[in-house]
C-alpha cells in the first residue's frame, strides 16, 4: 500500500549474547549488562538521557529467519498466536523493542542493564521511558496470563535459522 | 556505519487529528478513539491481540520537518535536551511509539483509544504490551520530573514544518 521507508542504524547494541539460543527473552527480565554504542556524531543526542532510569531501545532483528510469519508459537505458549500478539522476530517489519535500565552515559555510549538482544544488533532509535506515556496501570496480558514468570524463560531454537536470534 | 534497512508500512492509523497542532502529545494521556487499519492480508497476524488490554504501535513520523536535530526543546520543557532524551519526531530515524488501549479487533482493523498521532500515520508494527517486559516499576523521569501532568499537554507549532505533526 505504501512506498517503503528507509532507516539507517545509528549504532550497535553490544551484549554477551553471541548465540541467541539460551538468551533471556525480554529486557525487563534480566540485569545482564550491555552497551549501546551510537556513532560518535550522535553524542549530543544522548545528552540528558542519564537522568532517566530507563530507556526504550528500538532495533532491527538482523538475524534469524527473514521470512515473516503471521502465525507463530511463542516461547511462552504452546498454541499458535497471531504474530502481532507476540514479540517474535518473524514479523513483517523486523523491529524489536526493549526497555533497559540506563546505568551510565559517556560520549555516545550508553551502559545499560537488561539488553536481551544478540551482540551486534543494529540500533534504530533510543527513547526515554516515561511511565505516564508508556505504562498503563491496568494492563491485561492475554495468552500470557497463565505464564508464571515470563522473565525467567530463555530462548530455545525456535525462530532460529541456523544460529539465529530468538524472542519471546 | 551500516547499510540502510527498509520497511514497508503494514497499514495506517486513523485518528481525528488532521492538524497536528493541538493534538495530545502521548497515547496513554488520552482516551481519544482511533482505528489501526492493517492491510487485509495481515488479518491472521492480529489474532489473539484482543485478549490484551494494551498494544504498542510502532509507526513512522511521516509529517513535519524531515531534518533530524540532535538537540531539541520539547513541548514539556524550556531547555534544550538531547533528542534521544525526548520523544520529538525530529530524530535520525523517525520512528514513533505509542501505547494504546485495545478496544476491539475485527478482521485486520484494531479499534483503539489513545492514538495520539496524526490521521494517516504509516504503521510499521503492532506488539502486545506486557508489563513484565515493558513497565519497570521504579522508573525515574529525568527532566520530566518537574512536569505536573504531561498527559494534559497538547502540541503547539514546534517541530512543525507548515502544518506538521508534533510530539512531546
Interface residues (C-beta under 8 A of the other chain):
Chain A: X1 X2 X3 X4 X5 X6 X7 X8 X9 X10 X11 X12 X26 X27 X28 X29 X39 X42 X44 X45 X46 X47 X48 X49 X50 X51 X52 X53 X54 X55 X56 X58 X60 X70 X71 X81 X82 X83 X84 X85 X86 X87 X91 X92 X93 X95 X97 X98 X99 X101 X122 X124 X125 X126 X127 X128 X129 X130 X131 X132 X133 X134 X135 X136 X138 X139 X140 X141 X142 X143 X144 X145 X150 X151 X168
Chain B: X1 X2 X3 X4 X5 X6 X7 X8 X9 X10 X11 X12 X26 X27 X28 X29 X39 X42 X44 X45 X46 X47 X48 X49 X50 X51 X52 X53 X54 X55 X56 X58 X60 X70 X71 X81 X82 X83 X84 X85 X86 X87 X91 X92 X93 X95 X97 X98 X99 X101 X122 X124 X125 X126 X127 X128 X129 X130 X131 X132 X133 X134 X135 X136 X138 X139 X140 X141 X142 X143 X144 X145 X149 X150 X151 X168
